[in-house]
Each structure stands twice: as C-alpha cells, then as structure tokens.
Amino acid sequence: MTDASTASGDGNSIAALESYLGPYEAWNFGIGRPYAFPVFRENDNHFLTALAEHPSPRKPELLASTASTAGRRMWLPTVWGKSENIPLRFWPIVVENKARGEIGLKSLRVDLQEAVQFQGIDEPRFRMAFPVAPAAMHDDIGTLPADPDWSPDPEVRKNSQGKVINVLAVIDDGIPFAHRNFRAADGLRTRVEFCWVQSADKKPGAEASSVLFGREYTRDVIERFIRENDDEDALYAGAGVSSEQFGSPAAINRLATHGAHIMDAAAGYDPNKFTDPPEETRLIAVQLPNTLAWDTSSFGKDMYMLSAVHYILERAERIAAGYGVEDIRVVINFSYGFSAGRHDGASELEAAINEIVTKRRELGRATALVIPSGNTYLQRLHGEITAEDLKPGAFEFTWTVQPTDRTSNYLEIWFPAGFDPGAFTVELEGPFKKASAALKLKPNADFENGDPRNFEVIRLGNRHPAPHVGQMSLDNHRTSGRWRVVIALAPSEPDDLDLPAAPAGDWRVTLKRGKGGPVDHPPINLWVQRDLDLEAFQKGSRQSYLGDPRYRIYNDRGEQSQSDDAGSHVRRFGSLNGMATGETTLIVSGCKPAAETHWDTKKPVPTSYSSSGKVSADNPVGTVDCTAQADRSNVLPGMIGAGTRSGSYAVVQGTSVAAPLVARRLSEAFATCSPEEVEKAGKKNYLPLLKKIRLPDNDKEACARLGNFLII
C-alpha cells in the first residue's frame, strides 16, 4: 500500500500536510521514507508517538478526557502535575494507528487530527518520534498509567540525619540499575527508587502497568532481583531488559555502556574505595530506547526525552511524600545532544523542557538540569554567512557527503530572528552536476494552516521524470519569526541498492539575494546534523561536513587547530550542543590537564573536541557555564568509570563525562544548603551553590570554551 501523499512528483504536494509537521517528518514519512530506518518502513506501526505543542497551556485532565472521546485512541505517559492539574503547552502523546500498516503523510495527519482535535482546543503542532514497539506498549490501560506499587525505605531517614533528602536523576541508555555502585553501604539495599526502561517488552500477564510503555522497576523489585541473582547477566535477562530493541542488541548486554559510565560518574560509589554513599540522595533512572543512537534520522527522540523528564519529576513528588520532604530538590543529568537546531532555546524539545522546569521552580521546588556542551568542535558542522560574505549578492559554500553512507544527511540554514528571506533563493548542485534543485524562499500560499512553508524536490539527472534523491524546504519554525531551510539528502549507498543514491562528494550550495533583500543583518547560521555511527549500533552512517579551503585542520606546529581561521565561514566557536541553549540548563564543557604540566586547577585546557559558545559578548547560541575534567591527559583520553557489571570498569570520553560530575556536586549541595540559598541560586541555574575554582578571564577564547569556573 502506498500513501497517495507520497506518490506525487511535486515537492509541495509531497509534503502537503494540512498543518502540524515539519521538514524532517515530510522527508522520513514522505518521499524519503524508503531510505528511513526499518522502524518507519515496517507495516506494524500500531502506536505513533509525538511531542504535541498547543497554542496555549492545557491541563492534563482536559487532555485525558479528550483521549477517551477522540476518534482514535490517545494515551499520555506518566506526566508530572497530574494531581495538581498543572497546565502546559507541550505534552508527550502516543496515538493509535488504526490502519496498523504503512505510515504515510496523509494517514499520519488523519491519525493525529482525530486523536487530539475537539471543541475548545486550537490546532496543535507535532514533533514526531519513533513509534512504540507493540511488544512494549501497554495499550490495555486507560488514558493514563496506574500508580506504582512503592513505599519508602525506612533506613533512609536514620542514615540521613542532618541532610536534606533530594533526588538525582539520570537519563541515558544501557543503565545497570542493579549495579553494586548504586547500592547503600550494606550492599543489599539499592539507592535507586525508580527505574523506567522505556523499550523493554511488557511483562506477560502483568496487571495494570505504572508506565505506558516499557517496564518500571521500583526499589523493592530491584532489591528482590539482587537477592535472587548472583549472576547479573541472568538478573537483567530475568528482568526483561536484555532482549533486542528496535532491531538492535540491548545495550545492557555490552560490557560497557554510556549510561553505566554516566550514572556512575553522577551517583556511583565504588565499595573498594571505602566511602559510604549518601543515602539522602535518592536515584531515579530512565533508560531511553536504543533509537537514541540514531541521530541520523535527525528526529524521533523528543517524545521519549520529554516523557523521561515528566516521569522523573512525577516520581520525585512520590519520593517527597514518602519521606516527608517538602519541595524536594531534583537534579537531572542529561548527557545527550544534537548538532543542528535553532540554538536559541526555542527548539521544540528545549522549549518543552524549559517549560516544565520553570513551572516546577515557580512552585518553589528546586530543579536543576545539567547538559554537556557537546563534542563537535572540530567536526566542521557549523558555519556562518555574514553580511560581508553576501555583499556580492550571492554566497557559495560546499557541503561534503561521504561515500558508502547508508543514512540520510541534513543541512540546516537558519536566518536571524525577524529576518525576511523572501527575496532570497537557495540553489543546490550535486557533484559533477549529477543533481540539482532551487528553492525560492517564499512560503507557498496553498498552505493555509500550520507554519508557513515551501518544498522542492532534489532530482537526479535531467531526464523526466527524474528520480528524487532529496528534499529542500523552507519553514517559519514554530511561526516564531525564525526562518530555516532544511536540505535532506538520500544516503550515498542505500541499504536497498535498487533505490537511487545521492552522489557522494562536494555539493555546492548557493544563497542568492534578490532585489530588495536585507543587506545589513546578523550572521546566517549553517548547521550540519550529526550523523554519528556508534560502535554498538553500526547503522552505516558517515558524517557529512562543511568544506572550505581556508579552514585549517592543523596549525603550523602540526597540532589540531583550536581557533577559527580568518576568512573561513566554517566555525569552531558556536558549535554548542543544540539542546544546551535553554534558559534553565547548566552547560558543562570538558577539560584536561595542560600537556606541559600536572593537573593545575588554575590552568585547565579545553579538550580538543569540547564544543563552545561564541567568543563575542553578543552570543546568540548559548554560553558554557563551567567545565569539568573529561580527559586524563593528552595521551590518556576519557575518564575511568563503571562498566555494566558490578566490579567492571570502562573508559568513556566526551563532555558527557564532565556533566555528571557537576550533577553530582549539585546534589551534594542540595543536601546541605538552606532553602534561602537554593532559591537565590536558582536564578543562575544553581551554579552559585557549587564549590568551584574561578578561572582567569583574560582569554576570551578560553572563557567561551571553559566558562568561568572549574568544578572538581
């Protein structure tokens, strides 16, 4: 079966949604669907997921009542604020696909429309995510999951005298929730109060589930697993978390995972070091689906991430009630990110997380969100087109697509706020002129609803009808005054060799200004979407990048250059994590000892990969707040932490290793600081609470990469 909306040859009819969906959805569910991940191509997508953005805040009880009367079933996962009926604009949802077959643009629109529209609700926008696997979905429950069967640990109060009970939460993958490092000093009781494995198969014959998809493990259940299993392989298999997920092996079956290392850095206490863990810090973990490694789809994660934040805050309120803590303090470590996006705090996921964190802070409940700065400083994924560059009326740059790439590639062009690109055109030409397209940057008047937008197909060759190998689009993102162009290209070597491939090599992109176009303006930003192929998943992706002969990879000493090159539009500074630009986030970069010294805490050096804000005082893409160690030295990359099995160790590298140390120090501060101190520090995302070393501020480049403080 083929959705008619994907069969047309015209770019705008291909993406002719009534409203709601953006260019990534238009590609992955439209003409680019044959190149998408198998989960989008398969015919058993029963449960669609999305991040829904309403024009005005909606209360959860209103959404829940809608779901029971809508034309198609809709579910809410565990949500924070249900008991207090707190209104929010952004909500994670799961929607029934009644056809239970292929997902096309037209059927997708019908599913979403019928599930959420009812009298009194204006039309929402949607950010699609990976569907929930049928084996993980508890579709037999009502609109909302049941309450968990949980009770507090009576030993915690006795062992936390003089300290404030608080919550430290980690969102990651491959989390070994039964690990010895996350237990109390006796080795029998775990400090993990709740763990949600989002993609685990549901338990056969289980009664009403406390989560909408996957499985939840409370402290009592984890302790029972520990008592009954000496073999942790058998423990995780018996818990139902070691089966294949989305066609990829379960991360917990590996000797080391990102999540194991990050949670250990944030909350682990090695019993061999003879330090008793702080029982006043209660742990919550959310294990995201393996799809989180699939950055190559450029979307698909938002609903799962927002659901994780909701879950943590909801369970934190239960911990507060159980232990008798008023306004419990919460630290969330989220060692994840992406390279593209707005970089102004207003992407869908950033705005959604900022909203819920701000709401909770307004209620007097301290909520800290710690995010790494990113690892793309040297990957040539960011560039700028200045007004000077456009003085001749046009600017041409190169986007290099690598051979044998099995996943799609994406380039975003973001115009400044308030910039009208209507007089501009983007022209694209493939290697050896094998493909071409041009898009006038004016919205198509045929789209009456949703974000103003326009589309064009990228075709291979000159014969008619030429096969398509990509899509160009324009949209006024979230109708906010920020216009963007997204260029999506098919893989250079698709899994299905019968499909046309986008030619590998240098693609020439030209931005042309027509009559009446703005002449003086802030820089226009270029962002290449991260296309990382993690060893554990091996999806065949290869990173595309911006090219410029004036960009010097190495300096005169033969070292990797760490400064931007005069005259080059490719930038290192400004490469900050696209999820780390929100107002409520504490942004952490990675550092290491200087090559010529021992670990001098007054002279840390940025790790070569640690992403940065801009050097200028007027910084539109966010600023690093502080730094922590991410490499042991120039020749010893990464930091040592826990493997997935108790007693094992692994080395993990990246700014994601630095962030959880800061989260750890914040939870320690939350356990001792007064309410007045915490409330005051909230205005600066709790940075003033940390014990820190002030760094010299005479080097602007160092400040842009390290912030003003070192956390140890």
N, C-alpha and C positions, 0 to 999 in steps of 0.2 A: 504494500500500500504506500502510495506517495502523496503527501500533503500537497494540494494544489498550490499552496502559497510558496512552495519551494521549487516549483517546476517552471515558473516563468523566467524569461530571459532578461527582463528589465530589472535594474537594481532596486528601484523603488517598489515595484510590485513584489519582488522577492522579500523585502522587509516590510511589507505593508501591514503592519500591526495597527490595530485601532489606537493603541497607545501603549503605555507601560514600558516596553522592553527596549534595551539599548543595543548598540552595535555588536557587542560580544554575543549576546543571545541571538541576534539576527544571523550572525555567521554560524554559530555552533548548532542552531536549530534550523537554519535555512540552507543556503547553497553550500556552506562549509560542513554540513552535517556528515557527509561521507568521510571527512577527514577527522571527525571528532573522536574522542575516546569511546571505546566499546560501550560504556555505560549509557551514552547518548544514542548509540546506533541500535541497541538491542530493543526487542519488542516486548519486554516485560517490565517497562517502567510504570509501575502501578501508582507510585507515590512521588509526586513532584514537590520540590521544595523551593522556597523563595524568601527573600527579605522584602517585606511589604512596607512601603513608605506612604503614609496617609498625609493628606494636605494639612490636617490638624490633629492634635493628640486624641487618641481613642482609648477608652478604658477597657481592661481585659474582659470584664463581664459582658460588655457590649459585643466584643469580637466573638466571645464564646457563644453568646446567644445567636449571633449571625450564623455561626458554623452549623448549628443544628437545624436551621431553616433554609440554608442556601441550596441551590440546585445541585451542587456537588459537595461532597464531604470535605471539610477543612478541619485540621487539628492545630492546636497550639502545643508546643513542647512545654516543659517546665518553665514558667515565667515568674520573674520577680515582680512584686507589687500586687499580686492577685488578691491577697487578703485585705490590702488597703485600697484596692481598686485604683491604682495609680495610672493616670493617662500618659501614653507615649505615642509618638508618631511612627516609630519603627517597631515592627513585630516580625519575629520568625514564624513562618507558617509551613505546613505540609498540606498538599492539596491532592485529592483523588483524581487520578486519570481514568475516567470511566471507560474510555476506549481500550485501555490497557494494551496499547500497541505502540506504533512509532509515534514519536513526538515531533510534530511539525509546527510551524509558526501559527497556523490557523487553529489547530487543535489546542495548542498551548494557550492561546488567547482565550478560547472558549472555557477551558478548564479554570483559568484564573478569574475570568469575568464572573462565571456562575458561582464560584466559591466565595467571593467576597462582596459582591455588589448587593446592596439592599437599601431601602429607603433611609435617607438621612446620612448616608456615607458618600462623600465625594470619591471620585475615581482615584485609586492609589497607583503608585508606581511599583515596579517589581524588579528585584535583582535576583536572577535565577541562581540556583545552586544544584549540585549533584543530587539526583533522586535518592531516596532512601531505599535500600535493598529490601525486597519483600520479606526476606528471612529475618530482618532486623526490626521490622515495623510492627508495632502493637496496634493494629487497626481495629481491634475489638474493643478498645477502651472508648470512653466518651470523648468530649472535645478536649478535656484536659487530663493529664495523668493523675493517678491516685497519690495520696500522701505516702511517704516512705515509712517503713517499719524501723524506727530508730529511737534510741534512748541514749542519754549522756553516759559517759564513763565516770563512775563515782570516784575513781582515783585521781582524776584531773584536778579537782578542787583542792585536794590535800597536797598535791605536788606542785601547785602553782601559787603558793602563798606569797602575797606581796606583788604579784604580777597581774597584768590585765590580760584576760583571755582574748585572743584575737584569731583571725583566720588568714592563712597563707595559701593561695590557690595557684595551681599551675595548669595551663592549657597547652597541650603538646601531643606528640604521638608516642607510641610504644612505652607507656608508663607502667613500670613494675610495681603495682600497688602493694604487693606483699613483701617487698624488699626489706631486709634487716635494717637498713639505714633509716627507714621511715617508722620504726617502732620506738616504743618507750624504752627506758633503760633496762627493764626486766627482760626484753627480747620477746615477750609474749603478747603484749598489748600494742596495737598499731596506733599511730597518731593520725592516720588517715580516717577521717569521719565519713567521707563520701567520695566515691569514685564513679564516674559515668564513662563507660566505654561506648562511644556513640555508634560504632558499626558492628558491635558484637551481635551474633544471632540471638534472637529472643529465646528464653528458656522454655523448652517444651512443657506444656501443661501448667505454666505459671498462672497464678491468679492475677488480679488487676495490677498492671505494671505501674511503677512510680516514675517511669520515663516513657516518652512516646516511642523512641526507637533505641536500639541497643540494650545494654543492661546497666543497672546500677548496683554497686557493691557498697553496703554500709560497713561501719567499723566492726559490728558483730559478725557479719558474714566473712569479712576478711580474716578476722581472728579465728574463725572456725576453719577456714581454709589452711591457715598456718598450723593449727593444732593437728589437722588430719593429714597433712602432707609434708614429708621430709624432702621430697623431690619437687623443686619449683617448676620444672617442665610439666610434671603431672598436675601441679596446682593450677597453672594457667590453662592447661587443656581442660581440666575438670571445671574450671570457672567459665569456659566457653569463649575465651578471648584469643585463642591461638589458631582459629580457622581462617581460611583465605577471605580477604575482604576486597570487594571491587576488582577481583581478578588478580590481586597482588597478595603475596605472602604476608601474614600478620607480622607486624614489626616486632612484637614481643618475642617471637621465635628467634630473633637475632641475638648475638652475644652483646651487642651494644646498640643503643638507640639514642636519638636526640633527646627524647622525653626522659629517659632514665638519667642521663647526664644533667639535664636542666633541673629536674626535680631534686636531684642530689645536691646540686650547687645551691639551690634555693632553700632546701629543708633537710638535707641528709646529715646524719651524724654517724660516722664510722665507729662501731664499738671498739675497734682496735686502738682508737685514739683516746679512749678512757674519758670522754666528755659526755656528760649526761645531756640528752636532748631536752629542749624546753617544752614541757607539756602544756604550757599556756598557749603555745602556737598550735592550733588545730589545722589540719591539712584537708584540702579539697583538691581533687584532680579530675580533669576532663581529658580523655583521650579522643582526639579527633580522628576521623576516618583517614585511611591511607591516601585518599584523594588529595589531602593537603599537600602532598609532594607534587601534585600535577599542576604546577604553576603554568605549564604550557597551555592549558585551556584558558588561562587568563581570568577565569572566574569560576564559580562553583563552590566557594568555601564560605561565603558570607553568612548564610543561614546557620551553618554549623557553629561558626565562631560566635555569632550573637547569641545563639542558644546556650553556648557554654558560659557566657558571661551571665545571662539570666539565671542559669542553673546554680552557679557559684553564689550569687547574691541571695537567691531564694534559700538555698541550703544554709548559708551563713545566718540568716534570720532564725532558722530552726536551731542552729547551734547556740545562738544568743539566748533563745527561750529556754533551751535545755540546761544551760549552765548559769542562767540568771544574769546575763550580761546585757546591760543597756547600751544600745547604739554600738554594736560590735564593730570593730575596726577590721577592714579587709584589705589585703594586698594581693593583686593579681599579676602574675608574671606571664607575659605572652611573647615568647621568643620566636616571633614569626614576622613575615612582612612580604612586600612585593615592591617591584621597582617602578612601575608606571603609576598613573593616577594623578589627581589634581595637586597634591602636595600643599593643600591649604586647610586641611582639617575637615573638608566638606565632602569627601567621598562617602558613598552610602554607608559602608561599614564603620568608618571613623565617626560619622555623624550619629549613627545609631548607638555606638558605644559611649560617645561623649554624652549623649542624651541621658542614658540610664545612669552613668556615673555621676553626672551633675545632679540628677534628681535625688540620688541617694545622699550625696553630700549636703544638699539643701535640707534634708531631714535630720542633719546633724550626725550622720554616720560616715565616718572617715573611710574613704575608698581610694586606694592608690592603684594606678595602672602603670606597670613598668614594661617598656618595649625597647628592643635594641635598635641601634641606628642603621643597621644593615651592613652588607658585605660586598657592595658593588662599586666601591670607589674606583677601581682600576678596570672595570669591565666595559667601559665605553657605552653605557646605556643611557647617558644623559647628555643633552646639548642645549644650546641657546641660539636663537636667531635674534640679533639686536636690530635696532632701527638703523644703525650704521651698515649692517650687513644688507639691509633691504634698500639702501639708497639708490642702487641702480634700477630698482623696480622689481627685481627678482633675486631669489637666493636658491642655489642648488646645493644639495648635500647627498652623501652616499649612505645607504643602508645595506650592510653586507649580510647576506643569507648564506649559511654554510651548507655544503653538500651532505648527503646521507642524513638529513634531518627528517625525522618521522613525525614531527608535530608542527602545528601551525605557528606562525610568527606574527607579532603585533608591534606596530609603531604608533605612538600617540603624539599628536601635535596639540599643545594646549595654549590657547590665547589668553592674554591677561584679562582680569575682571573688567567688564564694561567695554571690551574691545569688540567692535563690529567687523567681522571678517567678510562682509557681503561683497566687497569689491575684489576679493582675492580668489585665486584658483590654485588648486594643487594638482600638479601633473606628475605622473609616475611612469617610469620606463624601466623595463627589466633588462638583465644582462643580454648583450648582443641584440637588443631591441626585440626580444622574443615575446614580450608582453607590454601592454601599455594601458593607461586609463587617465582620465582627467575628471576632476570634480569641482564644479563651481560652488563656492562656499556660501550658498544661499539655501534656506530651508525650502523644502517642497511644499507648495501651498495645498497639495492634496491631503496632507496630514493635518486634519483639523484638531485632533486630540493628542495629548501627550507632549513630550518635549519636541520643539521644532527640530526638524532633522532632514537629511537628504542622503541618498545612497547612489553608488555607482559600482558596476561590476568590473573587475580586472580580468581581461581576456588574454588567452594565449594565442598569438599569431593573428593574422589578418583575415583568414577565411571566415565565412559566415554560415552558420552560427559558430563562432569560435568558442572552445571550451573555457570555462571560467576557472581561474586559479587564485582568486582573491576578491576582496571587497573593500571599497573605500566608503567612508561615511562621515557625515557632519552631524553634530547634535549640540544643542544648548543644554549642557549637562544639568539635570535636575531643574531646568528652566531657571537657572541661577545667574545668568549673565556670563558664565564661563563656557565659551565655545571650544569644542575639540574636534579634531579629525582623527579617526582611527583607520589605519591600514592593516587589514588582515590578509595574510598570505598562506596558501596551502603549503604543506610540507614539501621539501625538495625531493624527498623519497617516501611517498605514502606507503602505508602498510599494504594497501591494495594497489598492486602495480598497474592495474588497468585504469586507475584514476589519473587525470592529468596532474603533473607536478609543477610547482612554482620553480622556475630556473634558479639554481644556486649562483651566487656571485654578487656583484655590486648592482643594487637597484638605485637609480637616480631619482631623487625626489626634488621637485622644484616648486617653491612657493612664489607665486606671481601676484603683484599688486596691480589692480586695475585703476581706472580713473576714479578719483575721489576717495581712495583708500587712505587710512591713517598713515602719517609719515613719522610722527614722533610718538613713541609708545614704549612701554617696558618690554623686556625680552619675551619672546615667544619660546616656550619650553618644549623640548623634544624628550620623549621617554620611550625606551625600548622595553617591552615586557620581559621580565625574567623568564628564562627557558631552561631551567636547571634540571639535569637528569641525575637524580640521586642514585647512588650505587644500589640501594635496597630495592629500587623500583624499575630501573632500566627500561624507560619508555622510549629511548632512542632520540631524545631531544638534543639539539645542539644550539648554543646561544648565538643569536644574531646580534649585530652591534653596529654602531655608527662609525663611519670611516672618515678620516681627514688626514692628508699627508703632513699637515702642520702639527698634528698631535704626536708628541714624542713619548714612546713607551719607556725608553731608557734615557737617563741623563748622561752627561759627559763622563761620569765615573763608572758607567755600566750598570748603575743601580736602577731599579724601577723608579721612574719619576713620580714624585708625590705632589707636584704643583701643576697648576694649569698652564698651558702654553699660550703665549701671546698670539693672537690672531686665529686661534683654533676655536671653532664653535662647539667642539666636544669638550665636556666639562667633567672634572672630578668633583669639585666642590658643588654642592647642591644635589648630590646623589643620595640624599637621605631616604630611608625606608618610607615607602608610600603610606604605611599605616602609622607612622610616628609623627604626624604633624597636627594631631588633635590638641585641643586646649587642656585636656585632662591627663595627658600622657607624660610620664617622666622618661626622657630619652637618654639611653646609655650607649656610649661608644666603647670600643675595645682598645686597650693599650698594652704595651710590653716594656721591658727594661731597654734602655739605650744600649746599643751594641758595644760601646766602649766603657760601660760602667756596670756595676752591680745594680740591683734593684734600688734605685734612688727615687724615693717617693716624691721628690720635688721636680724630677725630670723624667716623667714617663713619656714614651714615644707612641704615637698612634700606630696601631697595626696597619700594615700596608693596605689591607682590604677594607678597613673601617670607614663606612660612609659618613658623609659630612653635610652640614648645612652650608650656606653660602658665607663668604667672607664679609660681604657688605653688611652694614648695620641694618639696611632695609632688606630683610631676608624674607622672601615670600614662600620658602619651602621648609620652614621649621629650623630649630636650633638644638644642638646637642646640649643636654643639661649637665652631664657628668660622665666620667669614664671609670672603668674598672679593668683589671687585668684579663686579657683574652689569650695571650701567648706567653709562654715561659721565657722565651728568648728568640733571637733571630733564627737560631738553628733548632729550637725545640718548639714547634708550633703547638697551639692549643693548650688546654688545661686537663689535668687528670681528674676523673670523676667516676661514678659508679657505672658498671655495666648493668645488664638486665637481671643478672642473678646475684644473689647476696654473696659478697666476698670477691666479686669480679670488678675489674677496673677497665676504663677505656679513656682515650684521649679524643676530645672534641674541640674543634676550632671555630671561631667566629664571634661576632659581637653578641650572639645569642648566649654565649657562655658568660659574658660580662654582666648582662642584665639580671640574671637570677641572684648574683651576689648582692646587687643593690636591693632586690626584693627581700632578700634575707635580712639585710641590715635594717630595712624599713620595718619588718615585722618585729625585730628586736626593739626598735624604738617605740613601736605601737604598744609593746608590752610594759613600757616603763614611763612614758610621757603622760603628762596631765592632760585633761580634756582641753584646757585653755591653750596649751602648747600645740596640740594636734589641730585644733580649729584654726589657729593663726597660720600654721604651716600649710594648710590646705590650699591657700591662695597661690602657693608656689609648688603645688603637687607634692608637698611634704618633703621637698629637698632640704629645708632648714633643719629637719629632725635628724638627719644623718650625720654621723661622725665622719668628717671629711678633711682632706688636705687641700687648701687653696693653691691653685696653680698660677704661675706667672701669667699676666695678661698683656705682656708687651709684644706677643707674636700673634697677629690676627688669624693666621692660618692654623696655628696650633689650637687657638681658642675655638675656632669653628669645628675642629675635629674632636677635641677633648672636652669642650665645655670649660667651666672654671674650677671644677673640683675633681679630685681623685677619691674614690671610695675603696677602702681596703678591708 
